Structures are given as structure tokens and as C-alpha cells.
Amino acid sequence: METMYTYQQLKKFTLDVFRAIGCSENDSMLATKVLLDADLRGIDSHGIARLSGYVRLWEAKRINASPSIKIVHESPSTAVVDGDGGLGLVVAPFAMDVAIKKAQQAGTGWVAVKNSNHFGIAGHHAMMALSHDMIGIAMTNASPLVAPTFSVERLLGTNPIAVAIPADKQPPFVADFATTTAANGKLEILQRKNADAPPGWIQKKDGSVSTNPHELKEGGALIPLGSDRDHGSHKGFCLGAWVDIFSAVLSGANYGPWVPPFVSFLAPPADPVGAGIGHFFGAMRIDAFRPAEEFKSHMDNWISRFRSAKTTADQESVIIPGDPERMMSEQRIKEGIPVNAKVIEDLQELSGRLKVKF
């Protein structure tokens, strides 16, 4: 069962929660915007449903509510940012802004981040580049819940990648996806609905197929994009590994099985190989390659041609990456955001604990 809330209602509560844990006004506003962008875009697993998780990490002294985020190493087109244990919702936009500024000067900008936390949806950060006539790239490593192809050990996170590409009259191309068959948040949604997972999402601790959305609690693992070797899971493994290396080995964050878990009741590994969670961002100025208007005109042509592609009998048109999220955002601004009953219970408990009205 779900209840509808307006964006403004959820915004006010979320703002009050971030203020209550000691975030500055600017950081509270930014974290709220990034978090609720997930709900607006229909990615309910990464929106307000995650709010209590951030608070629990803060209570466990694993999130710094007033971080001193800074550049610790840089070249004309690159930088490493230390997030000082802050909310990834705040650290990531800081780092993406650095990448954009580097690109304005050098043509492209690349920023690796260490000592951060879960940063919400990758697409939000990649899309920051669009208004600058730039292509944006964002990725992050995450809690180790994924077994590489041929393994039963959980060594990688869902490690999402997002790319945002501007167009002219057409909406931008925005691809935002986990490098697993399904993100962990999708399992959490199934758990709230008491529904089974499709085959190919998760495996049991012995590597056999499971449809139990609680399987991770039994020692099972998420599966790389592709589900099994015959269907290309080695490619999903490669993608997830790429994100892990760019986000953490490059920045000095924890990687692989050393990445701190998002849940507060599990302690981080006792033998860390770096600092916190890692991210990686890129910004590419289009006019560093060809005139921006010329490029965007051709992006319109690219998108239009793919939209007009001949489709299967049961499909009206080809979906361009970013279309479903954009349409969902327009709908939810008008009609409200549905919140699951179990999430509401969680938020009400949070409300009482922090003395913040829900």
C-alpha cells in the first residue's frame, strides 16, 4: 500500500531531518534536492526510502554532517577530492562542479573522490554538466554485495554508471544504470511488497539461482549485469570492476570487499585499504571536439532516428535513455510521489527520534 505526498511535503521533512543532524543550511538544501531527485525520476529505491539509512550512519559516527570537502591533488584537467566523511549527496556535487570548472579551462575535467558515502542517483550528478553544453559522467563504488562471474564471494558493489549528453530540441540522452542485473534497492522494494525476485537477479551462497529478495541476508549475492556467463555476466563484471578501479583505486578510497557497508549495523572492514567510498566524475566540453550547436543538432537527428525505428509488435516506440525518468518527473511534480507504507513507518519512527514533524 502506498500514500501520495507532494514534492513540497517530502522536501520540508527531508530538509528538517538534515538540519536536525547538523548539516548546514546549504548542505541540507543540496542533500534534499539530490535525494528527492531520485523519487521524482521514479528511482524510489534511492530516494526518501534511504533517508533513515543516512541518519543511522550519522548516529554510528560514520557520516560527518559538517565536512571540510577539499581538493587534495590536482592538475589542469584532473583532481582528487577528499570528502571528509561527508554525505555523498553533498560531496558528489562539489566534485562534479570541480570537473565542470576544469573542463571550462582545459576542455575536459576528471575528478576522483575518496572518503565519501552513498551519493544517491548517479544521473543527478552527470546531468549537472548539461546546462554547460558538456557531457557529464558519474560513477561510484558501493557496498560489496555482488559476486564476480564464477564466484560465490561478494567482492563488488552495484557500482552504477551515468552519462548525460545534451541535445538541442530533443530532451537530453541520460543513461543511468547499475552494473548488476538489478540494484540492491530493487530487492528492498520487493521485500516491502512481499514479492519474489525474477530469476537472474540473485544467487544463493552456493551460487545456485534464487528468487528470494531476502537472499543477501542468507549469505547470497547479487549477480553482475548479464545474470550468468552464457548471457554475458562477465561483461557486467568488467563494468563493475571498471567503476571500482576508477572510483577507488584511482582516488585512494576503499575498493572491492573493503568498501564500507551502507547499513549501519554492519561495521566497516577492520583492515581498510583506503578512505570511505569512492566516486569518479567527468565533464567534457562539447566545443572541445566540435561546435556545440552542430553537435546538438546531430544529437537531435540521432535521437529522432532511433525514436522512429521499426518496433516489435508489442512496443509503440524505442525508448531513449532518460525518457522514462523525465516523464515520471513531470508526472510526479503534478500528481505527487507515492511512498510505500513500510517506508512511511520508517520515516515516522525517524520523526519521533529526531523530534521532526512528519
matplotlib code that plots the C-alpha trace (Angstrom):
import matplotlib.pyplot as plt

x = [0.0, 1.2, 0.3, 0.8, 2.8, 3.6, 7.2, 7.0, 5.8, 8.7, 11.1, 10.2, 10.6, 13.8, 15.3, 14.3, 16.0, 19.3, 19.2, 18.5, 21.6, 23.7, 24.0, 24.4, 21.5, 23.2, 24.2, 20.7, 19.2, 21.6, 21.3, 17.5, 17.5, 19.8, 17.9, 14.4, 15.5, 15.5, 11.9, 10.9, 12.6, 10.9, 14.0, 12.3, 15.0, 17.4, 15.1, 13.4, 13.4, 17.2, 16.8, 16.8, 19.8, 21.8, 20.7, 21.7, 25.1, 25.4, 24.3, 27.0, 29.5, 30.2, 28.9, 30.3, 27.4, 29.8, 32.6, 35.5, 35.5, 38.7, 40.9, 44.0, 45.7, 45.2, 46.5, 45.0, 42.3, 42.2, 41.7, 41.3, 38.7, 38.6, 35.0, 36.0, 33.4, 30.5, 27.2, 27.8, 24.8, 26.9, 30.4, 29.4, 28.0, 31.1, 33.3, 31.2, 31.4, 35.2, 35.1, 33.0, 35.3, 38.3, 36.5, 35.8, 39.5, 41.0, 38.3, 37.7, 37.7, 38.1, 37.7, 38.2, 36.8, 37.7, 36.4, 32.8, 29.5, 26.5, 25.7, 22.1, 21.5, 24.4, 22.2, 21.7, 25.5, 26.1, 23.2, 24.9, 27.1, 24.1, 23.5, 27.1, 27.0, 29.0, 28.7, 28.6, 29.8, 29.3, 30.0, 30.6, 31.6, 29.3, 28.8, 30.2, 27.1, 28.0, 29.8, 32.0, 31.3, 32.2, 32.4, 30.3, 32.2, 30.7, 33.5, 31.9, 29.0, 26.2, 28.6, 26.4, 27.4, 25.6, 26.2, 24.3, 24.5, 22.8, 20.7, 19.0, 15.3, 15.1, 15.5, 19.0, 20.2, 20.6, 21.7, 21.9, 22.2, 23.7, 26.4, 24.3, 21.2, 19.3, 20.3, 20.0, 17.3, 15.1, 15.4, 14.4, 11.3, 10.4, 10.8, 8.4, 5.9, 6.5, 7.2, 9.7, 12.7, 12.9, 15.5, 18.9, 19.0, 20.5, 22.2, 22.3, 25.5, 26.4, 26.0, 22.6, 19.7, 17.4, 14.2, 14.2, 14.6, 16.0, 18.7, 21.5, 20.7, 21.3, 24.8, 23.7, 24.9, 23.7, 24.8, 26.6, 24.7, 24.0, 23.0, 25.3, 28.3, 26.2, 24.3, 27.3, 27.7, 31.5, 30.7, 28.8, 31.7, 34.1, 31.9, 31.6, 35.3, 36.0, 33.8, 35.5, 39.0, 38.2, 36.3, 38.6, 41.9, 42.5, 41.3, 42.6, 39.1, 38.3, 37.7, 36.3, 35.4, 36.8, 34.1, 32.1, 28.6, 25.7, 23.8, 24.9, 24.5, 27.5, 30.9, 33.3, 36.1, 38.8, 41.6, 40.7, 42.8, 41.6, 39.3, 35.5, 33.6, 34.9, 33.4, 34.5, 33.2, 33.9, 32.9, 33.6, 33.1, 31.4, 33.2, 36.5, 35.5, 33.2, 30.9, 28.2, 25.3, 26.4, 26.8, 23.4, 21.7, 23.2, 22.1, 18.6, 18.9, 20.3, 17.5, 14.8, 16.1, 16.1, 12.6, 11.3, 12.9, 10.6, 9.5, 8.2, 4.5, 4.1, 6.1, 4.9, 8.4, 12.0, 12.7, 15.6, 17.7, 16.3, 12.7, 11.0, 12.7, 11.9, 8.2, 7.9, 9.4, 6.8, 4.0, 5.1, 5.6, 1.9, 0.4, 2.6, 5.1, 3.9, 5.6, 5.4, 3.7, 6.8, 8.9, 6.3, 6.6, 10.4, 10.0, 7.5, 10.0, 12.7, 10.4, 9.9, 13.6, 14.8, 11.8, 11.0, 7.4, 6.4]
y = [0.0, 3.5, 7.0, 10.1, 13.1, 16.3, 17.1, 20.1, 17.9, 15.5, 18.3, 20.0, 16.9, 15.9, 19.4, 19.3, 15.9, 17.0, 20.2, 18.1, 16.0, 19.2, 19.8, 23.5, 25.2, 25.0, 21.3, 20.5, 22.1, 20.3, 16.9, 17.2, 18.1, 15.2, 12.7, 13.6, 13.8, 10.0, 9.9, 12.4, 10.3, 7.1, 5.6, 5.0, 2.7, 5.7, 8.5, 9.2, 5.5, 5.9, 8.9, 6.9, 4.9, 8.1, 9.1, 5.8, 6.1, 9.6, 8.1, 5.5, 8.3, 7.1, 10.3, 13.7, 16.3, 19.2, 18.1, 20.2, 19.0, 19.8, 19.2, 17.3, 16.8, 18.3, 19.0, 21.4, 18.8, 16.4, 16.4, 14.2, 15.3, 14.3, 14.3, 14.3, 11.6, 13.8, 12.9, 11.7, 13.7, 16.8, 15.6, 14.4, 17.7, 19.5, 17.1, 17.3, 21.1, 20.8, 18.6, 21.2, 24.0, 22.0, 21.3, 25.0, 25.7, 22.5, 21.1, 18.1, 17.6, 14.4, 14.1, 11.1, 11.2, 9.4, 9.5, 9.9, 8.0, 6.8, 9.6, 9.0, 8.5, 8.8, 10.5, 13.7, 14.4, 13.6, 15.9, 18.8, 19.2, 19.6, 23.3, 24.0, 22.3, 19.5, 15.7, 14.5, 11.2, 9.9, 6.6, 5.2, 2.1, 0.6, -2.0, -5.4, -7.4, -8.7, -11.9, -11.8, -14.3, -17.9, -16.7, -17.0, -14.3, -10.8, -8.5, -5.7, -3.2, -2.5, 0.2, 2.4, 4.5, 7.5, 9.5, 12.7, 14.1, 17.4, 17.8, 20.8, 20.5, 16.9, 16.1, 15.1, 11.5, 10.3, 6.7, 5.8, 2.1, -0.3, -2.8, -5.6, -7.2, -5.3, -2.8, -3.8, -1.1, -3.1, -6.0, -3.7, -2.7, -6.4, -7.0, -4.3, -5.7, -9.4, -10.2, -12.6, -11.5, -12.6, -15.4, -13.9, -11.1, -13.0, -16.3, -18.4, -18.7, -21.8, -20.0, -21.5, -19.4, -17.8, -15.7, -14.8, -11.0, -11.7, -13.9, -11.5, -11.9, -15.7, -15.2, -14.9, -12.3, -10.0, -11.0, -8.9, -7.5, -10.4, -12.8, -15.7, -16.5, -17.6, -14.3, -12.1, -11.7, -11.4, -8.1, -6.9, -8.0, -6.0, -2.9, -3.1, -3.6, -0.6, 1.6, 0.2, 0.9, 4.4, 5.4, 4.0, 2.6, 5.9, 8.1, 6.3, 5.1, 1.6, -0.9, -4.4, -6.2, -3.3, -0.8, 0.1, -1.3, 1.2, -0.4, 0.9, -2.3, -3.8, -2.4, -1.4, -3.8, -3.7, -3.6, -0.7, -0.2, 3.4, 6.1, 5.8, 5.2, 6.4, 8.2, 9.3, 12.2, 13.5, 16.6, 17.0, 20.4, 19.7, 22.5, 20.9, 18.4, 20.2, 23.3, 22.7, 23.7, 21.4, 18.5, 19.1, 19.3, 15.9, 14.6, 15.6, 13.7, 10.7, 10.7, 11.2, 8.4, 6.0, 7.1, 6.3, 2.8, 0.0, -1.8, -5.2, -5.8, -5.1, -1.9, 1.5, 3.1, 2.8, 4.3, 6.8, 6.7, 9.3, 9.3, 7.3, 9.3, 12.6, 11.7, 10.3, 13.5, 15.6, 13.3, 13.3, 17.0, 17.3, 14.3, 13.6, 11.0, 7.5, 6.3, 2.7, 2.0, 0.4, 3.5, 5.7, 3.7, 4.1, 7.9, 8.2, 6.4, 8.8, 11.7, 10.8, 10.1, 13.4, 15.4, 16.5, 16.7, 14.2]
z = [0.0, -0.9, 0.1, -2.1, -0.9, -2.7, -3.5, -1.2, 1.8, 1.3, 0.7, 4.0, 6.1, 4.4, 4.9, 8.6, 9.1, 7.5, 9.6, 12.8, 12.3, 12.0, 8.3, 7.3, 5.5, 2.1, 2.6, 3.8, 0.7, -1.6, 0.0, -0.1, -3.8, -4.7, -2.6, -3.8, -7.4, -7.2, -6.2, -8.8, -11.5, -10.3, -8.8, -5.5, -4.1, -3.9, -2.7, 0.7, 1.4, 2.0, 4.4, 7.6, 6.4, 6.2, 9.7, 11.1, 9.6, 11.2, 14.5, 14.1, 13.6, 10.0, 8.4, 9.1, 8.9, 8.6, 6.4, 5.1, 1.5, -0.4, -3.4, -2.2, -5.5, -9.0, -12.5, -15.0, -16.0, -13.1, -9.3, -6.3, -3.8, -0.1, 1.1, 4.8, 5.6, 4.4, 2.9, -0.7, -1.5, -0.8, -1.7, -5.2, -6.4, -5.1, -7.1, -10.2, -10.0, -9.9, -13.0, -14.8, -13.9, -15.1, -18.4, -18.8, -18.7, -20.2, -22.4, -20.2, -16.4, -14.4, -10.7, -8.4, -4.9, -1.7, 1.9, 0.9, 1.4, -0.7, -3.2, -4.3, -8.0, -10.4, -13.0, -10.9, -10.9, -14.6, -15.5, -13.8, -17.0, -19.4, -18.7, -19.6, -23.0, -21.7, -21.5, -17.8, -16.5, -12.9, -11.2, -7.7, -6.0, -3.3, -0.6, -1.7, -2.5, -5.9, -6.8, -9.8, -12.6, -11.4, -7.7, -4.6, -2.8, -2.6, -3.8, -5.8, -5.3, -7.7, -9.0, -11.2, -14.2, -15.6, -18.8, -19.7, -23.2, -24.3, -27.4, -28.9, -29.4, -28.1, -24.4, -23.3, -23.5, -19.9, -19.2, -15.5, -14.6, -12.2, -13.4, -11.9, -13.3, -10.7, -8.0, -4.3, -3.9, -6.2, -3.8, -0.9, -2.9, -3.4, 0.3, 1.2, -1.3, -0.2, -3.9, -5.4, -7.5, -11.1, -11.8, -12.7, -10.1, -7.2, -6.3, -3.1, -1.1, -3.1, -6.4, -7.4, -8.7, -6.1, -6.3, -2.6, -2.2, 1.3, -0.1, 0.7, 4.4, 4.0, 2.5, -1.1, -3.6, -6.4, -9.9, -12.5, -15.4, -17.8, -15.0, -16.0, -18.1, -21.1, -21.1, -20.6, -16.9, -17.5, -19.2, -16.2, -14.0, -16.2, -16.0, -12.2, -11.9, -14.1, -11.8, -8.7, -10.0, -11.4, -8.2, -5.6, -6.7, -8.5, -5.7, -2.5, -1.4, -0.3, -3.1, -3.6, -0.3, 1.8, 0.8, 4.0, 4.0, 3.7, 6.6, 10.0, 11.9, 9.9, 10.9, 8.1, 7.5, 10.2, 7.6, 5.3, 2.1, 1.7, 3.0, 2.7, -0.5, -3.9, -6.8, -10.3, -12.4, -15.8, -17.8, -21.5, -23.2, -26.5, -28.3, -27.4, -30.1, -32.5, -32.4, -29.7, -31.8, -34.6, -32.2, -30.5, -33.9, -34.8, -31.4, -32.3, -35.5, -33.7, -31.1, -33.8, -35.9, -33.0, -31.9, -35.4, -35.5, -36.5, -33.4, -32.3, -32.3, -28.6, -28.4, -29.5, -29.9, -29.0, -25.6, -25.5, -22.2, -19.9, -21.4, -18.6, -15.8, -17.4, -18.0, -14.4, -13.0, -14.9, -13.6, -10.0, -9.8, -10.8, -9.1, -6.1, -5.1, -3.9, -0.7, 0.5, 3.8, 5.3, 4.3, 5.9, 9.2, 9.0, 8.4, 11.3, 13.6, 12.4, 13.0, 16.6, 17.2, 15.8, 17.0, 13.4, 12.3, 9.5]

ax = plt.figure().add_subplot(projection="3d")
ax.plot(x, y, z, "-o")
ax.set_aspect("equal")
plt.show()
